[in-house]
């Protein structure tokens, strides 16, 4: 009997947990945790989970496999504040061919549910830079919690590009933006989106619902355009190449 079969039969609970204390750099307007910090916590705990099953950053040189983030869907229910300790729970919701779906719950010290999130990941061979299939042995180690979804929708809906834009900015990728695989780190897409917001919109933060759809990586010294629109009560930033031929990401904030 495989580990996967044992998980289903015995109801083994494969939920990975980590605690994070909200620091000074993680808050805005003095006390409330920022959206960027929340995404950073979620990304870290997802990485730690992969580390624990043998498919993390430290084993890339052996497995030649890495996870590429495709989508974020985040909802803040109760925004924690500076100094609080958060308990972040994550689990593999499903693994299908080369894709993995991962959900999250964030609790405060009083066990209040503060944040729910869902994400979609693509497995990549870091030697060939090609998509890799998740083999059964690898999937077994994640022990997916089938049916445990934080949102009603099991698939993260795609974001459509707006028809009209109100403003735009040009952003040049800097060295600080680059991650361990030589691309702009996932968190910096949100930073660029914030830079593209009009000042009066930026001051309205915090935005309790976040959607990020990643399409094409960005690299060092590249210039991109961040185009801002407001549709259906959502602030939308579309990040494209400077000539607007390549779509890099779409970010929705509401």
N, C-alpha and C positions, 0 to 999 in steps of 0.2 A: 504493500500500500504506500502510495506517495505521500509526501508531506501535505500536498494540496488536499488529497482525499481525507487524510487524518484531520485536517483543519475543518473541513465541512462536516465530517462525522462527529467529531468530538466538540466542535464549537470553540476551538482555540481562539482566544482574543488576541489578534495581532495589531494592537494599537500602540504606536510609539509615542512616548511622552518626554518632553523637556520643559524645564522651568527657565524663565527669563525675567530679570529685574529691569524695569524701565529706567533708563539712565537719562542724564541731562540732554545728551544729543538726540534723544528719541522723542522729545516733546516739542510742541509748538505753542506759542502764546503762553508759555510759562508752566503748563502742567499736563495737558492732554497729549496722549501718545499720538504721533503722526502716522499718516498712512504709509509713508516710506518705512518707518520703523516696523510697522506691522508686517509689511511685505518681507522685510529683512528677517524677522523672526521666523516667518513661515518658510522662507527659502532655506534658512539654516536648519530648521528641524527636519525638513524633507531630506536635506543632504546628510544629516546625522543618521536618519533612518537607513538611507542607502549605504552609508558607511558600515552600519551594524550588520548588514546582510552580505557584505563583501563586494558591493558595487558602487563604491564612493570614490572621492577624489584620490585617496591614497592607494587605490588599487587599479587606477586607470592604466598604469604602465604594464599591468599584467593582463587585465581583461580587455583593454583597448576599447572600452565602452563608456559612454557618458550620456547623461540625460539632457536633452535640450527642451527648455520650457517654451510651450506654445501659447498657453492661455492662463489668465487669472480671472477669477470671479470672486469678489470679496464683499461681504456685507458686515458693517460694524453695527452691532445691536446696542452695546453700552461701551462708551469709550473710556478705557482705563487711564489712570493718571500717573504722574511721576512718582517713582519709588515703589509702586506696587509690583508684586511678583505674579507673573502670569504662568499658567500651566497650559502648554500647547500640545494638543493631541493630533496626530496625523495617522492616516492609514491608506493603503492602496485599495482603491474602490474597485478597480478592474484593470486588467492588462489584456489588450487585444492586439495581436500581431506585433507591431512595432510601437504601439501607443500604450501609455499608462495614465490612468486617472487617479488623482490623489485628492483627498478631502482633508479638512482641518476644522478643529474647534478650539477656541481660546477661552479659558476660564480665568477669572480673577481669584484673589485670596479667599473670597467668600463663596466660591464655587458658582458664581454667576456666569452664564454664557455671554461672552462679550463680542466674539467675532466668529463668523462661519466663512469658509472659503473652499473653493474647488479649483483644481488646476489640471492641465493636460500637458503631457510630456512625450517627447519623441526620442527613441533610442538611436544613438549615432555611434558608428565606429570611428574613433578619433584618429586612426591611422589612414583610413581611406576617405574620411569625411562623407561617408555614405550611410544611408539608413540601415539599421540592423534589426533583425527580427528578435523578439524576446523569446529565448528558448525556454522550454518547460522547466528545466532545472533552476533557471533564474527566477521565473515567475513563482515557483514553489516557495522560494525563500522569502518573498514579500507577503505571502499568505493573505491574499486580498480579502477584504471584508465586503463580499458581494451583497448588494442591497442596502448598505449603510451609506446613505447620501444626505448631505446637509441641505441641498436644494431639491425641489421637486423634480426639476429637469435633470436627467442623467447625462445628457450631452450639453456642453457649453455652447450656447448659440453664437453664431458668427456676428460680427459687427459690420454694418454697411458704411461705406464712405458717405459723408454728407454731400448734398448737392451744391450748397452755397457756404462760403466761408466769410468770416468777419475780419480776420487779421492773420498775420503770419510772422514768423521769425526765422532767421538763419542761425544754425548752431553748428559749431565746429567741434568734432570729437577730440577730447583731450586725453592725455595719458592716464589721468585719474579715473577715466570712464571705463578703462579696459580691464577685462577679467582674465582668469587663468588660461583661457583658451584663445585669447587674442581678439575677442570681440567686445563690443560694448556690453557691460554687465546689465542684467535684467532690470535692476533697480533704477538705473540711470535713464531708462525710457520714461519713467514717471517724473524724474527731475526735468527732463526736456519738456514734457507736457506742461508742468507747472510754469516753466519759463515762457511757454507759448500762450498762457492764459492772460487775458487783459488784467490790469492791476486790480480793478474793482472786483473781478471774479476771483482772482487769487486770494484776496482778502476775505472772501466768503468761506474759505475752508472751515470745516475739515473735509467735507464730502464723505458720506457714509457708505456709498456704494461705488466700487471700482471694477472696471473691466479693462483688461489689457489683452490685446490680440497681437502676438508677435509674428511677423511674416518673413523678414529678411534681416540678417545680422548687419551691424554697422562696425566699421573699423577705424583705426587711429587716423586722425587728421582729415577724415571725411567730413564734408559739409552736407548738412541735411536741412530741410525746411520743415518747420512745425506749423501746421495750418489749423487755426481754431474756428470751430463752429458751435452753434447752440441750436439743438433740435430736440423736440419731444422732452423738454425739461432736463436735458443732459448736456453737459459741457464736453465737447469732443475735440480731441487733438489728433490729427493725422500726421505721422512723420514719414516723409518721403525723401528720396535723393534730391539734390539741389535742382536737377533738371526735371524732377517729378515723374520720372519714368519707373522708378522702383519704389514700391510700398514697403516700408520697414515695420510699421506698427500703427495700431489705432488704440487710443486710450479714451475711455468714457468715464466721466465723473459726475455723480449726482448725490 
